Amino acid sequence: MDLDWNDIPLLRKLAESGSMAQTARDLELVTSTVSRRLAAAEQALGIRLFIRDPSGYRPTEAGRVFLEHAHLIVDRVDTMVLETRAEQQDVAGPVNITGIDVVLSHWLVNHVPELLAKHPRLELSLLGDFREVSFTRREADLAIRLNRPTADAALRMRKIGTLGFAVYGGEAFRGVDRKEWKTLPWLAFPREFAWLAEMKWLEKIKPERVTRLTTIAMIARACQSGIGIALLPCVVGDSLGLNRLQDRIESHRELWLLSHKDAGQIARFRAVTEWLVTVAERDAKQLAGA
C-alpha cells in the first residue's frame, strides 16, 4: 500500500469541513492539490473515501471507518509529542478547562488564585461550553460535565461531586408557598432543551406562564430582575443572593471530570486534575446545595 501518511490530516480536514475549497484554505494549498491528494489516497487504498452531494463532500461508510482509525493514530502521535515535550515534568504551559459557564464563573473561578499561586507558569483557560467534546480529537484538555458522557476511546472520566438545584426568586417572591408555584411566572430554557433534567422537573410543575431564555446565566439574571422564579444550581442562586423558596433540594446532577486517558502522564494536566478534585471535595456541601 502506497498511502502517503501526510495525507491523513488533509482527509480529516475534508471530513470536518465538507468543502474542498475550505480544506485548501485551511491547509494553505490550492484546491487542485487537495483533489489530487484525495484521488491518490483513494487509489492507494483501493476504496472510495468520500462522495460528493449538494451539501459537499462526506465520508462513505468505508471512509468513516478509515477516519475513525486515523483519529486514533493522530491522537497517539499527539500524545507521543506531548510526553516528549513534558520529559522534564514541568508544571507549565496551557491547560483548557471546558464546563457550563455558571459552574465555572460562580464556583471554580474563585479557586483559580490558589492554583496559580502554586503553579505560576500555568496558562489556564476556562471555557464556558456545554457541548460534548471529543478527547480523541483533542478538542479539550479537561471538561466538567453534568452527566456521564458517551463513549470516547480516549476518554477518562471521574465523578467529582453532585450539583444541587433549588427554586429561587427575587424579593417579590419571598415566602410564597409551594402550592402557588404553578400560577407564578417561571424562567426556563426553550422547548428544544426538553431533554434536560431541569426541564423534565419543571414539566411536573406544569407552570401556567414561562419566559424562555437560552442560558443559565440569562435565567439567573432575569430571576434577579424579578421577572419570575427558576430552578437554578444552588451555587448560582446562593452566590447571587437570590431567595431560595424552599430549603429542600429539588434536583441533583452529577459532576463529572473528563480528561484524555493519557493526561495523567503530563505534569500540568495531572496538577490541574488533582486541584479540581481537591476543590470539588472541599466544596462538596456547597455544590450539593446543603
PEHUFEN-V785612 format. One record per backbone hydrogen bond with DSSP energy under -0.5 kcal/mol. CO is the residue of the C=O (numbers start at 0). NH is the residue of the N-H. If there is no record, write none. Layout:
BEGIN
co:CO nh:NH
co:CO nh:NH
END
This chain:
BEGIN
co:2 nh:4
co:3 nh:6
co:4 nh:7
co:6 nh:10
co:7 nh:11
co:8 nh:12
co:9 nh:13
co:10 nh:14
co:11 nh:15
co:12 nh:16
co:13 nh:17
co:17 nh:56
co:18 nh:22
co:19 nh:23
co:20 nh:24
co:21 nh:25
co:22 nh:26
co:23 nh:27
co:23 nh:28
co:24 nh:27
co:29 nh:32
co:29 nh:33
co:30 nh:34
co:31 nh:35
co:32 nh:36
co:33 nh:37
co:34 nh:38
co:35 nh:39
co:36 nh:40
co:37 nh:41
co:38 nh:42
co:39 nh:43
co:40 nh:44
co:41 nh:45
co:41 nh:46
co:46 nh:48
co:48 nh:59
co:50 nh:52
co:50 nh:57
co:52 nh:55
co:55 nh:52
co:57 nh:50
co:59 nh:63
co:60 nh:64
co:61 nh:65
co:62 nh:66
co:63 nh:67
co:64 nh:68
co:65 nh:69
co:66 nh:70
co:67 nh:71
co:68 nh:72
co:69 nh:73
co:70 nh:74
co:71 nh:75
co:72 nh:76
co:73 nh:77
co:74 nh:78
co:75 nh:79
co:76 nh:80
co:77 nh:81
co:78 nh:82
co:79 nh:83
co:80 nh:84
co:81 nh:85
co:83 nh:86
co:85 nh:88
co:89 nh:91
co:92 nh:122
co:94 nh:96
co:94 nh:124
co:95 nh:97
co:95 nh:140
co:95 nh:141
co:96 nh:126
co:97 nh:143
co:98 nh:128
co:99 nh:102
co:99 nh:103
co:100 nh:104
co:101 nh:105
co:102 nh:106
co:102 nh:107
co:103 nh:108
co:106 nh:109
co:107 nh:110
co:107 nh:111
co:108 nh:111
co:110 nh:114
co:111 nh:115
co:112 nh:116
co:113 nh:117
co:114 nh:118
co:118 nh:121
co:120 nh:92
co:121 nh:123
co:122 nh:94
co:124 nh:96
co:124 nh:126
co:125 nh:127
co:126 nh:98
co:126 nh:128
co:132 nh:134
co:133 nh:138
co:134 nh:137
co:140 nh:259
co:141 nh:97
co:142 nh:144
co:142 nh:257
co:144 nh:255
co:151 nh:154
co:153 nh:260
co:155 nh:258
co:157 nh:256
co:160 nh:254
co:161 nh:163
co:162 nh:252
co:163 nh:233
co:164 nh:249
co:164 nh:250
co:165 nh:231
co:166 nh:244
co:166 nh:245
co:167 nh:229
co:168 nh:242
co:169 nh:172
co:170 nh:173
co:172 nh:175
co:176 nh:179
co:177 nh:180
co:179 nh:182
co:179 nh:183
co:180 nh:183
co:181 nh:207
co:183 nh:208
co:184 nh:228
co:185 nh:210
co:187 nh:212
co:189 nh:192
co:190 nh:193
co:192 nh:195
co:195 nh:199
co:196 nh:200
co:197 nh:201
co:198 nh:202
co:199 nh:203
co:200 nh:203
co:200 nh:204
co:201 nh:204
co:201 nh:205
co:208 nh:185
co:209 nh:211
co:210 nh:187
co:214 nh:218
co:215 nh:219
co:216 nh:220
co:217 nh:221
co:218 nh:222
co:219 nh:223
co:220 nh:224
co:221 nh:226
co:222 nh:225
co:228 nh:186
co:229 nh:167
co:229 nh:231
co:231 nh:165
co:232 nh:235
co:232 nh:236
co:233 nh:237
co:234 nh:238
co:235 nh:239
co:236 nh:241
co:237 nh:240
co:241 nh:243
co:242 nh:168
co:242 nh:244
co:247 nh:249
co:250 nh:164
co:252 nh:162
co:253 nh:255
co:254 nh:159
co:254 nh:160
co:255 nh:144
co:255 nh:257
co:256 nh:157
co:257 nh:142
co:258 nh:155
co:259 nh:262
co:261 nh:264
co:262 nh:265
co:264 nh:266
co:265 nh:269
co:266 nh:270
co:267 nh:271
co:268 nh:272
co:269 nh:273
co:270 nh:274
co:271 nh:275
co:272 nh:276
co:273 nh:277
co:274 nh:278
co:275 nh:279
co:276 nh:280
co:277 nh:281
co:278 nh:282
co:280 nh:283
co:282 nh:286
co:283 nh:287
co:284 nh:288
co:284 nh:289
co:285 nh:288
co:286 nh:163
END
